[in-house]
Amino acid sequence: MLIGVVAAAAGANDGRTESPTAAAPTYAPTVIPPTPIAAPSPAAVPAPNNTASAPESFTAAPSEPTTPTLSVSRQNAVESAESYLSFSAFSRQGLIDQLKYEGFTAAQAKHGADSVGL
């Protein structure tokens, strides 16, 4: 009798064509329909006030003192003049001549000398 129980437990084939293992269940994916999103309602705009009122007055912000902007060539002349004076002593005319030699115009060279205090 022990052999019959072991054979039954082991899944002995008793002539049926089905396999002793159960078929795996199949699952269909759950489809969730999209939720519609309502557009926000337009904000209420107040009606224009047609009553006469005093005009708004604005005071201008106090302007900060500004330094005149230099042209690029004049700024370059000032920087060159400062550079020359940082390593050598020049007279006013000597510095102007050196700046003119570097390609600055006479007006730019004079501005460079004036800016460094010569």
HELIX and SHEET records of a PDB file:
HELIX    1   1 LEU A    2  ALA A    9  1                                   8    
HELIX    2   2 VAL A   72  PHE A   87  1                                  16    
HELIX    3   3 ARG A   92  TYR A  101  1                                  10    
HELIX    4   4 ALA A  106  SER A  115  1                                  10    
END                                                                             
